[in-house]
Amino acid sequence: MTNKTIEHVYIAGGYGMIGSHIAMQIRQRFPAARITLAGRHPVGGEKLAQQLGNAASVSLDLNGNQCPEAASNADMIISAVPDPQNMLAEYAIKNHIAFINITLGNGDDILPLLHLAKYHHASQPVVPLGYYEAGMLLPLVALLARQFKRVDTVDMTALHDLSDPLGELSSQELNNDIPPALMRRDGYWIRSSEPREVTLFNHEKVSATPFSILDISAVSAMTNATSVRLDVASGSSVGMHNHQQPSIDLYVDMKGINASGQPVAKRILASDPQGQAHFTALGVLTVIEAMLTSDNVGFILPEEFIDFDIALQSMREAGVSITQS
């Protein structure tokens, strides 16, 4: 998709909590693009389609056997809802359409997508984006890691303010019993449910629960840290504290050795005052921007082609505060 623009994007789940934010950010960045919002109840997307302009709300049944005709001339298909048959992925790959899936959050989930892309020789980017906030932790990790000669430990925390509304998929993931999560501890890959205590920006201490997601293995590869984990917690957000408006806060705590050979611990905190859905959509838009300037095709992990400096700048321009300590 090198140096191309988006003329038509098809968003499965396009009028849900996350999908609608994706659609709105795509409209801001690509004012001339046609946007198709697809879901089980298309009447629910008609108001958003009118607000967006040059958009339509259509029916999508992912338990059916055929991809809707509305997707046939799309440049890109974004799946923001579970697709148990991988129907959208298979359709996109076979019809040379770029594809992003934000719901596949672990290795077992992405294996069918990997094999589809490899077997059918995908000619457009196929990106699994089931990372926390669609990969927005990765630029934070990269920025912090530059300040270390050796990274030993990376602890990531996603702090959700209870006043911040979650999308249906996110709510299901966080409200269900969370199974033992993949993490790296002292060089070994394990699964654990053992919580840890996290001290927030205001010195509040909260209990954080391990969560399995693609960031863990990505960050391990990026930093070569021997201990990596990601946890979710709820508590006081920066936005609520400062402006009585809930934010989604991402913490990265890193330990290792600095250039002088001394042990060092550092933290970076990113806070999006517009909440979780906005931050996730920003992650999707960041990947779309990277796809348009990349020569990569086929199955691609976002850390392979995102320019982290550009991603950090996009965060700041979107109103995300980034602080280090």
C-alpha positions as CSV (number, residue, x, y, z in Angstrom):
1,M,0.0,0.0,0.0
2,T,3.0,2.3,-0.4
3,N,2.2,6.0,-0.8
4,K,-1.5,5.3,-1.3
5,T,-4.6,6.7,0.3
6,I,-7.8,5.1,1.6
7,E,-10.7,5.4,-0.8
8,H,-13.1,2.8,0.9
9,V,-12.8,1.2,4.3
10,Y,-15.2,-1.4,5.6
11,I,-15.4,-1.6,9.4
12,A,-17.0,-4.7,11.0
13,G,-18.5,-3.4,14.2
14,G,-18.3,0.1,12.8
15,Y,-21.0,1.6,15.0
16,G,-20.0,0.0,18.3
17,M,-18.1,1.8,21.0
18,I,-14.6,1.1,19.5
19,G,-15.7,0.9,15.8
20,S,-17.4,4.2,15.9
21,H,-14.3,5.9,17.2
22,I,-12.2,4.2,14.5
23,A,-14.7,5.5,11.9
24,M,-14.5,9.1,13.2
25,Q,-10.8,9.2,13.3
26,I,-10.6,7.7,9.8
27,R,-13.0,10.4,8.6
28,Q,-10.8,13.2,10.2
29,R,-7.7,11.8,8.5
30,F,-9.3,10.8,5.1
31,P,-12.1,13.2,4.5
32,A,-12.9,11.9,1.0
33,A,-12.9,8.2,2.0
34,R,-16.1,6.1,1.8
35,I,-16.8,4.3,5.0
36,T,-19.0,1.3,5.4
37,L,-20.2,0.5,8.9
38,A,-21.2,-3.1,9.2
39,G,-23.0,-4.9,12.0
40,R,-25.9,-7.1,13.1
41,H,-28.3,-4.2,13.4
42,P,-27.6,-1.7,10.7
43,V,-30.3,0.7,11.8
44,G,-28.1,1.4,14.8
45,G,-25.4,2.8,12.6
46,E,-27.5,5.1,10.4
47,K,-27.1,8.1,12.6
48,L,-23.3,7.8,12.7
49,A,-23.3,7.2,8.9
50,Q,-25.1,10.5,8.4
51,Q,-22.8,12.3,10.8
52,L,-19.7,11.0,8.9
53,G,-21.0,11.7,5.5
54,N,-20.1,9.5,2.5
55,A,-20.9,6.5,4.7
56,A,-23.4,3.7,4.9
57,S,-24.6,1.3,7.5
58,V,-25.0,-2.3,6.3
59,S,-25.9,-5.7,7.7
60,L,-23.2,-8.2,8.5
61,D,-23.7,-11.8,9.7
62,L,-20.4,-13.3,10.7
63,N,-22.2,-16.6,11.3
64,G,-23.1,-16.7,7.6
65,N,-21.2,-18.2,4.7
66,Q,-20.5,-15.2,2.5
67,C,-18.9,-11.9,3.0
68,P,-21.3,-9.0,2.1
69,E,-21.0,-7.5,-1.3
70,A,-20.5,-4.1,0.4
71,A,-16.9,-5.2,1.2
72,S,-16.0,-6.2,-2.4
73,N,-14.4,-2.9,-3.4
74,A,-12.9,-1.9,-0.1
75,D,-9.2,-0.9,0.1
76,M,-9.2,-2.1,3.7
77,I,-11.3,-4.3,6.0
78,I,-11.1,-3.6,9.8
79,S,-12.6,-6.3,12.1
80,A,-13.6,-4.7,15.4
81,V,-15.8,-7.7,16.4
82,P,-15.1,-11.4,16.9
83,D,-15.1,-13.4,13.7
84,P,-15.2,-17.0,14.7
85,Q,-14.8,-18.3,11.2
86,N,-12.1,-15.8,10.1
87,M,-14.5,-15.0,7.3
88,L,-13.5,-11.4,6.9
89,A,-9.8,-12.3,7.0
90,E,-10.1,-15.0,4.3
91,Y,-12.2,-12.7,2.1
92,A,-9.7,-9.9,2.4
93,I,-6.7,-12.0,1.7
94,K,-8.2,-13.8,-1.3
95,N,-9.4,-10.5,-2.8
96,H,-6.2,-8.5,-2.2
97,I,-7.7,-6.2,0.4
98,A,-5.6,-4.9,3.4
99,F,-6.9,-6.3,6.7
100,I,-6.6,-5.3,10.3
101,N,-8.1,-7.4,13.2
102,I,-8.2,-5.8,16.7
103,T,-9.8,-8.7,18.5
104,L,-7.2,-11.4,18.2
105,G,-5.2,-11.0,21.4
106,N,-3.0,-14.1,21.8
107,G,-0.8,-16.5,19.9
108,D,-3.5,-19.2,19.5
109,D,-5.9,-16.7,18.1
110,I,-3.5,-15.3,15.4
111,L,-2.3,-18.7,14.1
112,P,-5.2,-19.2,11.7
113,L,-4.7,-15.7,10.4
114,L,-1.0,-16.3,9.9
115,H,-1.6,-19.5,8.0
116,L,-4.3,-17.9,5.8
117,A,-1.9,-15.1,4.9
118,K,1.0,-17.4,4.1
119,Y,-0.9,-20.1,2.3
120,H,-2.8,-17.7,0.0
121,H,0.2,-15.4,-0.5
122,A,-1.5,-12.3,0.8
123,S,-0.6,-9.4,-1.5
124,Q,-1.7,-6.7,1.0
125,P,-0.8,-6.1,4.6
126,V,-2.6,-8.4,7.1
127,V,-2.1,-7.1,10.6
128,P,-3.2,-8.7,13.9
129,L,-3.8,-5.8,16.2
130,G,-5.1,-7.4,19.4
131,Y,-2.6,-5.4,21.4
132,Y,-3.7,-3.2,24.4
133,E,-5.2,0.0,23.0
134,A,-4.2,-1.3,19.5
135,G,-0.5,-1.2,20.1
136,M,-0.2,2.2,21.9
137,L,2.0,0.6,24.6
138,L,4.7,-0.3,22.1
139,P,6.0,3.3,21.3
140,L,6.1,4.0,25.1
141,V,8.2,0.9,25.7
142,A,10.5,1.9,22.8
143,L,11.0,5.4,24.1
144,L,11.8,4.2,27.6
145,A,14.1,1.4,26.4
146,R,16.4,3.9,24.6
147,Q,17.4,5.2,28.0
148,F,18.8,1.8,29.1
149,K,21.9,-0.1,28.2
150,R,20.2,-3.3,29.3
151,V,16.6,-3.8,30.1
152,D,15.8,-6.5,32.7
153,T,12.2,-6.0,33.7
154,V,9.2,-4.4,31.9
155,D,5.9,-4.2,33.9
156,M,3.0,-2.7,31.9
157,T,-0.3,-1.6,33.5
158,A,-3.5,-0.6,31.9
159,L,-5.5,1.5,34.4
160,H,-9.2,1.8,33.7
161,D,-11.3,4.4,35.4
162,L,-14.7,3.0,36.3
163,S,-16.3,6.1,34.9
164,D,-14.9,5.5,31.4
165,P,-17.4,3.5,29.3
166,L,-16.0,0.3,27.7
167,G,-17.0,-1.3,24.4
168,E,-18.9,-4.6,24.5
169,L,-15.8,-6.6,23.6
170,S,-13.6,-4.9,26.2
171,S,-16.3,-5.3,28.8
172,Q,-16.6,-9.0,28.2
173,E,-12.8,-9.5,28.4
174,L,-12.3,-7.5,31.6
175,N,-15.5,-8.6,33.4
176,N,-15.1,-12.3,32.8
177,D,-12.9,-14.5,35.0
178,I,-9.4,-13.8,33.6
179,P,-7.5,-17.1,33.1
180,P,-3.8,-17.4,34.0
181,A,-1.9,-15.0,31.8
182,L,1.2,-15.5,29.7
183,M,4.2,-13.6,31.1
184,R,8.0,-13.9,31.2
185,R,9.7,-14.3,34.5
186,D,13.4,-14.7,35.0
187,G,13.8,-15.8,31.4
188,Y,11.0,-18.4,31.5
189,W,7.7,-18.2,29.8
190,I,5.0,-19.1,32.3
191,R,1.3,-18.6,33.0
192,S,0.2,-17.0,36.2
193,S,-2.7,-15.4,37.9
194,E,-0.6,-13.8,40.7
195,P,-1.5,-10.1,41.0
196,R,0.9,-7.4,41.8
197,E,0.6,-4.1,43.6
198,V,0.9,-0.9,41.4
199,T,1.5,2.6,42.8
200,L,-0.4,5.1,40.7
201,F,0.6,8.7,39.8
202,N,-1.2,10.0,43.0
203,H,0.5,7.4,45.2
204,E,-2.7,5.3,45.4
205,K,-1.9,1.6,45.5
206,V,-4.1,-0.8,43.5
207,S,-4.0,-4.5,42.8
208,A,-3.4,-5.4,39.2
209,T,-4.4,-8.7,37.5
210,P,-2.2,-10.4,34.9
211,F,-3.7,-10.2,31.4
212,S,-2.6,-12.2,28.3
213,I,-2.2,-10.2,25.2
214,L,0.2,-9.8,22.2
215,D,2.1,-6.9,23.8
216,I,3.9,-9.3,26.2
217,S,5.8,-11.3,23.6
218,A,6.3,-8.2,21.4
219,V,7.9,-6.3,24.3
220,S,10.1,-9.2,25.2
221,A,11.4,-9.4,21.7
222,M,11.8,-5.6,21.5
223,T,13.8,-5.2,24.7
224,N,15.2,-8.7,25.4
225,A,14.0,-8.3,29.0
226,T,13.9,-11.5,31.0
227,S,10.8,-10.5,32.9
228,V,7.8,-9.0,31.1
229,R,4.1,-8.8,32.2
230,L,1.0,-6.8,31.5
231,D,-1.7,-6.2,34.1
232,V,-5.1,-4.5,34.2
233,A,-6.4,-2.5,37.2
234,S,-9.0,0.0,38.1
235,G,-8.5,3.1,40.1
236,S,-8.1,6.9,39.9
237,S,-7.2,8.1,36.5
238,V,-5.2,11.2,35.7
239,G,-8.1,12.7,33.8
240,M,-10.5,12.3,36.7
241,H,-8.0,13.7,39.1
242,N,-7.1,16.8,37.0
243,H,-10.3,17.5,35.1
244,Q,-13.1,15.3,36.5
245,Q,-13.1,13.5,33.2
246,P,-12.1,9.8,33.1
247,S,-9.0,8.9,31.1
248,I,-7.4,5.6,30.1
249,D,-3.9,5.5,31.6
250,L,-1.0,3.2,30.4
251,Y,1.9,2.7,32.7
252,V,5.3,1.2,31.8
253,D,7.8,0.5,34.6
254,M,11.2,-0.5,33.4
255,K,14.3,-1.7,35.3
256,G,17.8,-2.4,34.1
257,I,21.3,-0.9,33.6
258,N,22.0,2.6,32.3
259,A,24.9,3.7,30.1
260,S,27.1,4.2,33.1
261,G,26.5,0.6,34.2
262,Q,24.3,1.6,37.2
263,P,21.0,0.0,38.1
264,V,18.1,2.3,37.2
265,A,14.3,2.2,37.3
266,K,12.1,4.5,35.1
267,R,8.5,5.0,34.4
268,I,6.5,6.4,31.5
269,L,2.8,7.2,31.8
270,A,0.5,8.0,28.9
271,S,-3.0,9.3,29.6
272,D,-5.7,9.8,27.0
273,P,-8.4,12.2,28.4
274,Q,-10.8,11.0,25.7
275,G,-10.9,7.5,27.1
276,Q,-10.3,3.9,26.1
277,A,-12.2,3.8,22.9
278,H,-10.5,7.0,21.5
279,F,-7.0,5.6,22.4
280,T,-7.7,2.3,20.7
281,A,-8.9,4.0,17.6
282,L,-5.8,6.2,17.6
283,G,-3.8,2.9,17.6
284,V,-5.7,1.7,14.6
285,L,-5.2,4.9,12.8
286,T,-1.4,4.8,13.6
287,V,-1.2,1.4,12.0
288,I,-3.2,2.5,8.9
289,E,-0.8,5.5,8.5
290,A,2.2,3.1,8.7
291,M,0.7,0.7,6.2
292,L,0.3,3.5,3.6
293,T,4.0,4.3,3.7
294,S,5.3,0.7,4.0
295,D,6.4,-1.8,1.3
296,N,5.5,-4.7,3.6
297,V,2.7,-7.1,2.6
298,G,1.4,-10.3,4.0
299,F,1.2,-11.1,7.7
300,I,2.9,-8.2,9.6
301,L,3.2,-7.5,13.3
302,P,2.7,-3.8,14.1
303,E,6.1,-3.5,15.8
304,E,7.7,-4.5,12.5
305,F,6.7,-1.4,10.6
306,I,5.4,1.3,12.9
307,D,7.6,4.3,13.3
308,F,7.5,4.8,17.0
309,D,8.6,8.4,16.9
310,I,5.7,9.3,14.6
311,A,3.4,7.3,16.8
312,L,4.4,9.2,19.9
313,Q,4.0,12.5,18.0
314,S,0.5,11.4,16.9
315,M,-0.4,10.6,20.5
316,R,0.6,14.1,21.6
317,E,-1.2,15.8,18.8
318,A,-4.3,13.8,19.7
319,G,-4.2,15.2,23.3
320,V,-2.5,12.2,25.0
321,S,-0.2,13.4,27.8
322,I,3.1,11.5,28.1
323,T,5.2,11.9,31.2
324,Q,8.4,10.2,32.4
325,S,9.8,9.8,35.9
